[in-house]
Amino acid sequence: MKLALLWWLQNVVLLLAFLNNTQGYKHDLFEELWGLGKTETRWRSRRLLTRDLTMDEIFGYWQKMYGHWPSAAFEQYLAEYRQRVAGAGRSWGTPKTDEEFLDIYYFLRNRTQVPHAPGWTPERDKCGPVCHLYGTCNQELGICGCPRGRKGPDCATPVQTSCREFCQHDGLCHRIIREWCINECNGRGTCVGGVCHCYPGYFGADCSLSIDYDGGQGGRGPGATVLLAGLGYTDNPRGPRIYMYEFPPEMNLWSNLWLDRPLNVILWERLMSLGLREVDPAKADYFFIPGCGRGCDKWDEKFQFILTHYAQYWNRNRGRDHIMTHVGDWGRCERSWGDFSNPFIINVTMLQHWGMTVDRSTEMSHSLLNTCYIPDQDVLVPPMCGDLYPQFEYSVWHPNRKHSPINKTVLASVSGSICGWNSIEEPPCKNRFYSLGVRAALWQLRDTPGFHIAKRVPSMGQSMAESEFCFAPTGAGYGKRNVMSTTVGCIPVIISDHVTQPYEPFLDWNEFGVWIPESDVKDTEVILRGLTPQIKKAKMEKLYCAARHLAFTTVYGGLFEGDTGEFDAVATLVHILRTRKRHPGVPDHKLMEVDPEFADFMACKPHSFPTAGAGSAGSAEAVQPSAPPLPLAGITNKVRKTIDDDAYPKRTVTTAQWIRAAIGGHAGQGKGGGGSPDGQAWTPPSHLCLFNIREVLYAPHDAPDLPERAINESMRPGQCMPRNGYRIGVFPPGGSIMCPPTGPITKCERNV
């Protein structure tokens, strides 16, 4: 009973920790700074409220940020609004609807004196004299952009909208905090429900734009649009120049942008802070289509808007110079658009986290496992979720390691759901597609000395940092363990055929990691034990540079001792776009050949450094016999002659055959071959099956075992018996991380 209670309490603690990491604390840094609650802040970073503000809190925040009224005036306004709420028969507390929220917002805004853009007058406003009271006028197009709950040419018409319809989560809609808006409105507007209500004359999603009415603000002449006028904004002379579309707020700002995959918001803000934003579309190298979170919609409206106002810029390259983000599990395959948008979506450069390039939908019985990524057009950007960054502090290169070293005590590890997201199910899995069967295959190594295979661990970052190798399986679609393991300093093990990895082909994942073909998954243990200390040392040296390319250190903060952030994930994306523009028509896998500066950047060294003669003649690698060339992925994958052969002609993999050739046939024999680091006796390597099953046969736990001869007769060539196939079937699934399957497996199909 005590053990059961302890197990229950541990799981509750893990669940609460997960919720806190993904959504923030009930009382967080925002509340501490603005006096909305007293608490000890655990995370020293910008965090967001997980609830809407009450009316008292709205008044308090407004007074500190915008009102600055004398105390008597503040108390007068507060009393006046209390009477207004009571007179309308409403209760005092948290606004319940968009209409109630806008009522208190406009009450405060219209009693606050706000500045206006230089040269702006009501007569010069393209939207007329009323728009600026309720919304923001796009001074280029003469369109009045409204916050959620208003519509019309001057935003004066109320419209019923719902929090659930646009924000996806209750408690994330009715906020006036400026941190909820893009670039916090640059101090030139107020934030209402995620929409910047710009001061008169300023416009744009972040109020960064205005008109140079008289030609004295550094623009292109009288009437030209200027960016951050008066704040000293300068263009990055190296480019690329990126034009950012300004859509009406209902197309991108009415929805909740602050989800758990913030790539869209990161780029929306960073492209300007890097000096890359261009306000003249005729001079742009690229066009950024902002406002796409996970459940991004309104695509038909967005492309119609582009055709109406910017058709010449779309047509000049048929959209190939247009960029959009898509951070869903399946990237392009996770459609959120109608047929009208298909010809547009197919041409844009997609920045996404999932990189499948071959149709495996029939094989996996899942329509979304299709050609979701277009090499030489899309860019596979490393994922960044809200729960990742705290784990990165376990990095072996983190400054904390000076006083808190981490020892690697495990050969290889992985933790997480095996058969489905957040599922306690164990193999044989009900679905065939999850993780392409890789997680279920790795589950068979859970009792193998030197391997730590678990469904849950207290700290994934620490578990990875203490391992030499970290399995990086996919999930329902994209996975984050490839980036996590690399960033904390654990050699990633990729077992995913035809799945592009982050920033591939510019990063060679088999150079600093281990890429095992799915057809060789049975040899996983042999391969990992066969990698010599010299090979692992060389991989770790390459891993440090790769980690710097995959981490968003200029967004969330530094992770590596002495790192300047010059090679981080945002900088890497910018360099890729810049190099593509510099060498049009050159496929990605040749860009580093034709551009030495880009090659030096990807090697994490300034261009001025010498590119030859590096390394010491007396290094461990120099005295080792040269290994044979690594096999190419194209000749080891089960599916042959695919787009990958052209897009990634240099993609290599590691096989047991190569290991034996490289170290003289002693692969997997423990000593000298990366054997069990915990000192346990070596055991013969096990053979794994991929559990992408069409059928699984069970042996009842009370029935005699099938003779090996009978099993072999029923198996087709290429099939294998999983480890521990004859376990009793009375353990409940999820009882512990070492719980066996609910029934012993007697057969699995390895052909996925």
N, C-alpha and C positions, 0 to 999 in steps of 0.2 A: 504494500500500500504506500509506504514511504517512498519507494523507488518510483512508483507511478506518479505520485504527487510531485516529486522532484522533476521528473521528465516533463510533466505538464507545465510547471513553473518556468523551466528553462525555455520551452517553446514559446510561452507568453512573452518572456523577456526578449527573445529573438524577434518575435512579431512586432513588438513595440519599437525595438531598435530599427527595424526595417521601415516602419511608418515614419519615424522621426527623421531618418536619413533622407527619405524620398520627399517628404512634405514640409519638414521643418518643425520646430517646437511650437507648442501652444503659445508660450511666451518666448520671444526670441530677441535678437539684437535690436531689431526695429523698436520693439516695445521698451527696451532698456534705454535707448537713445531718446525716445520721445515721451518717456514717463507714463506709458500706458500700462505698465506692470513692473513689478520688482522681482528680479530673478538673477541667478548666476548664469551667465551666458557660457555655454559649453563650446560653441563653434565660433571662432573669431573670423568670420567672413560675412559677406552680405547675404542675408537670408530674407525670406519673404513670409509674411503672415499666412497662416493657414485658415484664416477666418476673415469675414468682413468686419469693418469698423462699426462701432455703435455711433449714434448721433453725438453723444458727448465726446467721443474720441475724434470724430470728424471735426467738430468745432475746435478741439484742442490742437489737433494737427494743423488745421488751417491757420489758426492764430499764430503758431510758431513759424510756419513756412511762408505764408502769404499775407495774412491780415495785418499783423503788427499793430493792432488797434490799442488805444489806451484801455486800461482795465475797465473803466466805466462803460466805454463803447462796447467792449466784448460782452460784458454782462447784460447790457441792454439788448444786443442782438440775440443772445442766447435766450433771454426771457421772451423776446418777441417771437422767436421761432417755436418755443415751447407752446405758446398760445396758439400759434398757427396750426401746429400738429393737433392740439386738443380740439380746436375749432373744427377741424376736418374729420374728427371722430377717429383719428389714428392713435396708435399707442407709441409712446416714446421708447426708443431702443434702437435696434438695427433695422435699416431700411429693408423692406421685404420685396419691393419691386423696383424695376428700373425707373418708373415714374416717381416713386418716393425718393429714390436716390438722387435723381436729377433735380427734384424740388429743393432739397437741402443744398445741393451743389450750386445751383443758380442763385439761391438766396445768398450764399456766401460770396460767390464770384461777383455779383452785381453790387455788392457793398464794399468791394475791394478796388482800390485805385491801381490800375495796371499800366505799364508803359506801352508804347507802340514802336513799330519799326521806324528807323530814320526815313523821313520823307513821306511816310504814309499819312493820308488824310481820308476821311470818309468818302470824299468825292473821287479819290483815286482807287478805291476798293472795287475790284471787278465783280464782287458778289452783292454790292449794294450796302446800304447803311445798317442792316439788321443782322446779317450773317455772323459778324464777329461777336455778337452778344451771346449766341447759342452754339456756334461752331467755329470752324476755321475755313477761311477762303483760300483755295488754291489760286494764287494770284497769277499763275501762268495760264490756267485753263478756265478760270472763272467758275469753279465748281465749289459749292459750300459743303465741306465734310462735317458730318454730324456725329456726336457720341451716340452710343446705343440708347434707343428710346426716343430719338428725334429723326425727322426726315423733312424733305421739302427744300426748295431753292434757297431758303435762309435758315433752315433747321428750326423753324418756329412751330412746326406741326408735331404734336406728340404721336407716338406710334407704340403699340404694345409689342414689347419684345420680352423674351424670357432668359433668365440666367442659364438655365439648363440647355436651351437651344444653342447658345453661342459659347458658353464658357466651359461646358462639359462637366464641371464640378460645382456643386453648391458651395457657397462660402468663398468663392473666388471671383466675385463680380463687382460688388459695390465698395470700391476703394478709391480714395482720392490721393493716395500716397504716390509721390512722384517716382519712387523706385519701381512702380508698376508700369511705367511708360518707357518707351524707347529713349535711350540717352537722357532719361529724366527730363525730357523736353528742353534740354540745354539751357535751363533757367529762363526760357522765353515763352513759357506757357504753364498752364496748370493741368494736372493729370486727373481725368475723370473716367474711371472704369477701364483704364488701359489706353485711353485715347488722349493725346495731347490737344488740349483746347488752347491754341496759341494766342499770344497777345496780338492785338490788331496789326496787320501787315506782315507778320511772320507766318510761315506755313510749312507743310511737310509733316511726316509722321513724328518727327522729333523737333519741330519748329526751327530747324536749322536753316531754312531758306527765307529769302526776302528779295525784294526788287530794288535794284539800284536806280531809283527814279531819276536822279539828276546826273548820273555818271561819275560820281566822285567816291564810290565805295570799292574801287578795285575790280569792278566787273568788266564786261566786254563793251560797255557803253551804256548810255541812258536806256532804261527799260530792261536791262539784262538781269538774269537771276544770279544772286551771289550766295555763297555758302558761309554761314557763321560770320556775317559781316561785323566788322569791328572787333573780332576776337583773334585776329592774326592767323587765320587758317591759311596754310600753304600746301600746295600740291606736292606729292611725292614725285620727283622728276623721273624716277625709274618706272613708274607705272606698275601695273596696267591701270588705265583709266576706266573706272566702272560707273556707269550711270545707274541710278537707283529709281525705279518707278515709284511714283507717288499715287497710290490708288485711293479712292474714297474709303474712309475708315470701315464701312460695313463689309468690305472685301477682305480685310486682313487684320483690323484692330479690334473689332467687336468680339472676336474669339479670344480664348485664353492662350497667350503666347508662351507663358512661363510654365511649360511642361517639363517632363523629366529628360528630354533630349533637346537641349537649347541651341543646337547648331545655327538655326535660323537667326535667333536673336544675337548670338555671338557675332556672326558676320555682319548683321545689320548695323551693329554698333562699331565693330572693329575696322570695317572697310573705310569708315570716315576718319577714325582716329589714326589710321595709318597714312592718311593723306591721299587715298586712292579714289575718293568720290569725285565724279565729274558731273557738273551741272549742265553742260552743253552736250546733248545726245549726239550731235554731229561729230564730236571729238572722242567719243567713247570707244574703248576697245571691247568692253563687255557691258552687258545689261543685266542687272540683278533684279530678279522678281521676288520681292520680300514678302514675308508674312505667312510662311508655310511651317506649321508645327507638325504634330503627328497626324491628326485627322484633318489635314489641309483640304479645304473645299473652295468653292467659288471660282474654280478654274475657268469655267465657261465665261463668267463675267469678266475675269481678269484679262483673258485673251481678247475678248470683244473690246474691252477698254483700250488695250494696246493697239488693236487694229484701227480703232476710231481716232486715236490721238497720235499714234507713233508708227503707223503702218510702214513708212519709208525706212525706218530703222530695223523693223522686223524683216522686211523684204530684202534688205541688202545682203543678208547671209542666210535667209530663210530660218532665222532663229538660232543658228548654231553658235552665235556669240552671246546667247542668252543663258543665264545661270539661275537655277532654282535649287532649293534644298528639299530633300525628302528623307525623313528620319524614321520612317516606319520600318517594321521588322523585315519587310520584303521589298523595300525600295520601289522601283518602277512597277513591280507586279502588284503592289498594294494600291490599286486605283482608287482615286477619290475625285474623278472627273468624268464627264460625259463624252459622248461620241464627238461633239463639237471640238473638244480640246485635243483629241487624239493626234491630228497632224501637227499640232504645236508641241505637245509633250515629247513626241518622238525625236524632235530636232534639238531640244534644249540640252544644255550640259547639266546633268543631274549630279548634285553633291549628296551622296547617300552613304549608308553604312553597310549595305548588303550587296554582295558582288557576284551572284550566280550568273554565269554566262551561257549555260547549256540547259536545254529543256529536260528536266528530270521529273516532270509532273506526273507522267504515266507510271514511271518506275516507283515513285514515292506516294502515289495516290493522293496528290495534293496539287491543286491547280496553280497555286502561287509559287511553287518551286519550278519556275520557268526561267526564260532568258530575261532577267531583271536588271542587267547591267550591260552597258555598251562600252567596250574598251575603246580607247583613243578619243572618246567623247565625254563620258562621265568621269568623275573623280571619286574614288573610294576614300572618304574622309574618316579618320578614327572616331569611334563613338565617344561621347562624353555624357554620362548620366549623373544625376545628383548624388548617387550613392558611391560613385567611383573615387572621387578626389580624396576623401579621408583615408581610403585604403592605400593611396599612393605614398603616404608618409612612412610606410614600411619599406620603401625603396632602399636597396642596398647602397645607393648613391646619395641618399638624403643626408643633409648636414647633421641630423640627429644620430647618424651611425657613429659619429666620433665618440660619443659617450654612451651609446646604446647599440652595440654591434649585434648583428643577426647572423647566426650560424646556420648553414645549410645542412640539415640532418635527414632530408628525405630525397630519394632519387627522383621521383615524379609524383605529381599530385593533381587532383581536380576535385572541386566540390560544386554542388548545385543539383538541380532537379535532373532526373535521369530520363523520364518518359514524357514530360510535359512541364510547361512553366508552372512553378510553385506547386508541383504535384509530388505526393509521397509515393506514387506508383513505382514499382520496380520491374525489371525485365522478367518475362517477356512483355513488352510495351503494347498497349492496345493500338496506338497509331504507328504508322510506318515512317512518317516523315520527320519526326522530331529529331533534330541534330543529325539527320541523315543516318541515324542508327549508331553514331559514334559513341555517344554517352553510354548507351546500353552495352556496347562492346567493352568500354573501359571499366564498367561495373564488374566485369569478370576478373579484374586484377585486384579487387579490394582486399584479398587475403594474401597477396604476394609480398614477400619481404621487400622493403624499400619503396613500396607504392602506398600512397595515401589517397584512397578513393572514397569520398564521403558525399552525402547529400547535403549536409549542413556543417559548417564550422563556425566558431565564434568570430573569427576575423579572416576573411578570404585573403586580404592583402598580406597578413602575417604568414598564413599558410603558404602562399606563393613564394614569399621572400625566403622561407626556410627550405625551399625545394630547388633542386638543380634544374629540373624540367617541369614545365607546367602544361598540361593538356589544354588546348584552346578550342574546344568543340563549338560548333554553331548551336543556336537554340531553335526556336520556331523558324527563324530566318537568321538575321545577323546575330553574332555573339560579341561579347565585350571582353572575354578572357584573353584574346590575342593581345589587345592593348594593355590590359591589366598586368599580365605576366611580364610583358616587355618592360613596362614602366617601373615595376618593382624590382626588376633585375633577375627574372627567372626565364630561362631559355624556353620560348613557346614551342609547342608541338602541334602542328597543323595536320589534321586528317580530314580534308574536305576537298574532294576533286572538283575542279571547275568553279571554285569560289575565290574571286579576287580578294586579296587581303589589303588592308589600309595602305594607301600610297604605293601600291604595286602598279607598274613594274619599277618604279623609282627606288623602292626598297626591295631587296632580295631576301625574302623571308626564310629561305633555306640556308642563307649565308649566316644569319645570326640566330636562326631557329632550326627546327627539324620538321621538314614537310614529308609526311609519310603518305604514299598513295593508299586509297581505300582498299585496293586489291592486296596490299601488304599489311593490313591492319593486324593480321595474325602474328606478324613478326615484331610488333611494337616493343615488347620487352627485350628481344634480341638486339634491336637497333639501339635502344637507349643504353643498355648495358655495354654495348660494343663501342660507344663513342669514348675515345681516349681522353685523358686529362688535357693533352695538347689540343685536341679538336675542340673540347669544351672551352678552353682558355681563349682560343681564337674566336669562338662564337661570342663569348662574353665581351670581348673587346669591341666587336661590331655591334653588340646589343646596346651598349651605352649610347652610341650615336643614334640608333633607331629609336630608342626611348625618348630622346630629346625631340625627334620629329613627331612623335605620336602624342605628346603631352601638351595640353593647352596652358602652358606656364605663364604666358603673357595675359591670360584671362583670369586664371584662378590663383596664380602665385607660383613661386619657384619651388622646385623639387630636388634639384641637383646642385651639389656643392659648386659654387662659382659660376653657375649657368647664367647667361645674360638673356636667355629667351630668344636669341636671334635665329635659332633653328627650330622653333616650336611648331605646333600643328598649324597655327594660322599663318605663320611665315612660310611654311612649306607649301601650303595651298597657294599663297600669293606667288611664290617662285614657280610653281607648276603653271599657273595661268600666264605669268609673264613669259616663261620660256616657250610655251605653246604659241603665244602671239609673236614671239621673235622668230619662230621657225614654223610658219604655217605649212601644213601638209606633211610634216615629219611625224611618223608614228611615235607614240610615247616611249617605246622601248629603245628608240635611237636618240632620244633627246639629249641624254648625257654624253653620247658619243660626239654629237655635233656642237655641244655647248659645254666647254670645260668649266665655265663659271658655275653652271648648274650642277655639274658633276661634283665639284668641290663643295658646293653647298650641301648636297645630299651626303657627302662624306664628313660633314660637320667641320669643315676647315675653310678659312678665308681663301678667296681666289688667289691671293698673292703667295700662298704657301706653295712649295714645290709639290708636284704631283707624282714624282718618281723618286726612287731611292729611299722610300720610307721603310722603317723596320730595321731591326738589328740583325747583323749576320750571325750573332751568337745566340739568337732566340731559340726557344724550344722547338719552334716550328721548323727552323732551318736545318736542324740535325735529324729531323724525322724523314723517313723515305717519303717521296711524293706519292700522294694518293691518286688513284685513277680518277678521271673526270666523273663528276656526278651524273647520274642518268637524268635525261630530260623528262619532264612531266608528260609530254605528249606521247611517249612510247610506253608509259607505265599505267596511264589511266585506262579504265575499262571502256570509256567512250572515246574513240579515236577520231582524229581529223576534225577538230572543232575549231571555232573561232580563236580559242586559246593558242593554237599552234602559230597563228600569225601575230596575235596581240602580245603573247608572252613566250617568244621562241627561246628565251634563255631561262625560263622557269625550271629549276631543278628540284629533285626530290631525293630523299635518302631511303635506301632499301637495305635489307639484310645482305643481299648479294654484294652491294657496294661496301658495306661495313667489313665483310669478310675479306674482300680484296684490299681494303685500305689498311687493315691491321693484321693481315696474315692468317685469316681463318679462325681467329679465337673469339669471335663475337659472342657476347652473352655469357662469358665464363667468369664473371665476378671480378677476380683480382686483376687489376690493371685495365679492366674494361668498364670502369664505372659501375662496379658492383654495389651491393647493398650498403649504403652509407651508415646504417645503424648497426653494422657488425653482425647481423644475422647470417647464418649459413646460407650459401647459395643453393637455390633450387632450380631445377630445369625450367626454362622459360615456358610459359603457357601459350596456348594458341587461342586467339580471339575470333569470335563471329560478330559480324555486323547484324544487329537485330532489326533490320528492315524486312519484316517477315510477311509472307503471304499466309503461312500457317505455322503453328507451333504445336507439337504433340507433347502431351503431359503424361507422365507415369504416376499413377496414384501412389500416395506415400506408403500405403500398406500393401502394395503389390510387389512381387519380386522384381529385382532389376532385370532389364532386358539384357540378354547376352550381347557382348560386343559384336559378334558375328552378325546378329540380326540387325543391329543398328547400322553397321557398315553397309549391309545390303540395301538398306532403305535410303541411304544418303547418295546424293548425286556428286559427281566430281567437283571439287572445289569447296565442298562444305566441310565444316569442322565441328567438333564437339566443344561446347563451352566448358570452362573450368567449373568445378563444383556442380556439375549437372544433376547429381543425385542427392539433393538435399531434401529433408523432410518438408512437407508443405503446410505446417500448422502454425507458422509464425505470422502474425498480422503484419501487413505492409506498413512501413513507417515506424515500427516499434523501436528501432534504433538505426544508426547509420550503418551497422553491420548486418542488418536484417536480410536474410536470404529471400529469394523469390517465393511467391506463394505456392508454387508448384515446381518440381524439378523439370528441367528442360532436357529433352532427349534429342532434339533436332532443331537446327536453324538453317535458314537459307542465307548464304553469304553473298549471292549475286544481287546487288542493290541496283 
